[in-house]
Amino acid sequence: MLVKIHKDTDLLNCFLDDVELSLKLAQSEADIVKRVSDSLALLLGKRDREWLPDKFLRPGSGKYSQYPLYIAPAGTFCVTALAFKPGASTGVHNHRVWGVVGVYRGIEDQTFYKKVPEGGLRCAGGMICEPGDCSYLLPPEEEIHDVKNPTGDCSVSIHVYGADIARVPRQAYCLETGATTTVFSKYEAI
């Protein structure tokens, strides 16, 4: 599913070609996230060309919206834009597939977690991401995080996942109780 982007489709199409090539050439998932991170950083370096249309720069309903930009026909990867309202948070969740996240606009605060042998999660660090910054998710050890927009303005990030993320059953974690629930990503109607 390719969403028609009417600004600078060449930039997105070149990026999609780079992701497909990375999937063919990479020797491991760690190699995939490295290659895709490098390609996404190059794409984000061209933000001044405003290749992401305005309709993806603000959340629709809820505290954040996930917009599908591309879903590979074989389901091998997808590219989405996530738009966060000021102060919004995803809550702690996992992905179960590799992922790369890059900030297009605004600031995002990521907190990473690791499972502990006795159950539950422990904080494993964090990072403040500004436009152009990329991070990765690599299961099973480096895939649990919470993303927050700590500012008074909307933030937007580009996410690349190793599957159609809306079809992957994932877990959301409650840090206070230790409870987990199965969740599915939902795409915002365009």
C-alpha positions in Angstrom: 0.0 0.0 0.0 1.7 3.2 -1.1 0.1 6.4 0.0 0.2 9.0 -2.7 2.5 11.8 -1.4 2.3 14.7 -3.8 5.3 16.7 -2.7 8.6 15.0 -3.3 7.8 11.3 -4.0 11.3 10.8 -5.4 12.8 11.1 -2.0 10.5 8.6 -0.4 10.8 6.2 -3.4 14.6 6.3 -3.2 14.4 5.6 0.5 12.0 2.6 -0.1 14.5 1.3 -2.7 17.3 1.6 -0.1 15.3 -0.3 2.5 14.5 -3.1 0.0 18.2 -3.3 -0.9 19.1 -3.4 2.8 16.8 -6.4 3.3 18.5 -8.2 0.5 22.1 -7.4 1.4 22.0 -7.5 5.2 23.6 -10.4 7.1 21.5 -10.0 10.2 18.7 -7.9 11.8 21.4 -5.8 13.5 22.9 -5.1 10.0 19.4 -4.3 8.7 18.8 -1.6 11.4 22.2 -0.1 10.8 21.6 0.1 7.1 18.0 1.4 7.4 19.1 3.9 10.1 21.8 5.3 7.7 19.2 5.6 4.9 16.6 7.2 7.2 19.1 9.7 8.5 19.8 10.7 4.9 16.1 11.1 4.1 15.5 13.1 7.3 18.5 15.3 6.3 16.2 16.5 3.4 13.4 17.7 5.7 13.8 21.2 4.3 12.3 19.8 1.0 9.1 19.2 3.1 8.5 15.8 1.5 6.0 14.8 4.2 2.6 16.5 3.5 0.9 18.6 6.1 -1.9 16.0 6.7 0.8 13.8 8.4 2.1 16.5 10.6 -0.7 16.6 13.1 -2.5 13.8 15.0 -6.1 13.1 13.9 -7.9 11.5 16.8 -6.3 10.6 20.2 -3.0 11.7 21.6 -1.0 10.4 18.6 -1.8 9.1 15.1 0.1 6.5 13.0 -0.2 7.2 9.3 0.9 4.4 6.8 3.2 5.8 4.2 4.1 2.4 2.6 3.4 -1.3 3.3 5.5 -3.7 1.3 3.3 -6.0 -0.7 4.9 -9.1 0.8 4.6 -7.6 4.3 8.4 -7.5 4.8 8.4 -3.9 6.1 6.3 -0.8 6.5 7.0 2.9 6.8 4.8 5.1 8.9 4.6 8.6 10.2 3.7 9.1 13.9 2.3 12.5 14.9 2.2 13.2 18.6 0.2 15.9 20.4 2.1 18.0 22.9 2.8 16.0 26.0 1.5 12.7 24.5 3.1 9.3 25.3 2.8 5.9 23.7 3.1 4.1 27.0 5.6 1.2 27.4 5.3 -1.3 24.6 7.3 -3.8 22.6 7.4 -4.5 18.8 8.4 -8.1 18.2 10.1 -7.0 14.9 13.1 -4.8 14.1 12.4 -1.1 13.8 14.1 2.2 13.1 12.7 5.5 14.3 13.8 8.9 13.1 12.5 12.4 14.1 11.1 14.5 11.3 9.9 17.4 13.4 9.9 18.4 17.1 11.5 16.5 20.0 10.8 13.0 21.2 11.9 11.5 24.5 12.5 7.7 24.4 12.9 5.6 27.5 14.2 2.0 26.9 13.4 -1.0 29.1 14.7 -4.5 29.5 13.0 -7.5 31.0 14.4 -8.7 34.3 14.6 -12.5 35.2 12.3 -12.2 38.2 9.6 -10.6 36.0 8.8 -7.0 35.1 10.9 -4.4 33.5 13.8 -2.2 34.4 14.8 1.1 32.9 17.7 0.6 30.5 18.4 4.2 29.5 16.9 6.8 27.3 17.5 9.5 24.7 16.2 12.8 23.7 15.8 12.8 19.9 15.8 16.0 17.8 15.1 16.3 14.0 17.3 14.0 12.1 18.1 11.7 15.0 17.5 8.0 14.6 17.3 5.1 17.0 16.5 1.4 16.5 14.5 -1.5 18.0 16.0 -5.0 17.9 14.1 -7.9 19.5 14.2 -9.6 21.8 16.6 -7.5 24.0 16.3 -4.0 22.6 12.6 -3.6 21.6 10.7 -2.2 24.6 10.3 1.5 24.9 8.0 4.5 25.7 8.0 7.5 23.4 6.9 10.9 24.7 6.6 14.3 23.2 7.9 16.5 26.0 7.2 19.8 24.3 4.2 22.2 23.8 4.3 21.6 20.0 3.4 18.5 17.9 6.2 16.1 17.0 6.5 13.8 14.0 8.7 10.8 13.5 9.2 8.3 10.7 9.1 4.6 11.7 10.3 1.7 9.7 9.3 -1.8 10.9 10.3 -5.3 9.7 6.6 -6.2 9.1 3.2 -4.5 8.6 3.2 -3.3 12.2 -0.6 -3.2 12.3 -0.7 -7.0 11.9 1.8 -7.8 14.7 0.4 -8.7 18.1 2.5 -6.8 20.6 2.5 -6.2 24.4 1.8 -3.0 26.3 3.2 -3.0 29.8 1.9 -1.4 33.0 5.0 -0.5 35.1 3.0 -0.1 38.3 1.2 -3.5 38.3 3.5 -5.5 36.0 0.4 -6.4 33.8 0.7 -6.9 30.1 -1.9 -6.6 27.5 -1.8 -7.6 23.8 -2.2 -4.6 21.5 -2.2 -4.0 17.7 -1.1 -0.7 16.1 -3.9 1.1 14.3 -3.4 3.3 11.3 -5.2 6.6 11.2 -7.6 7.0 8.3 -6.2 9.4 5.7 
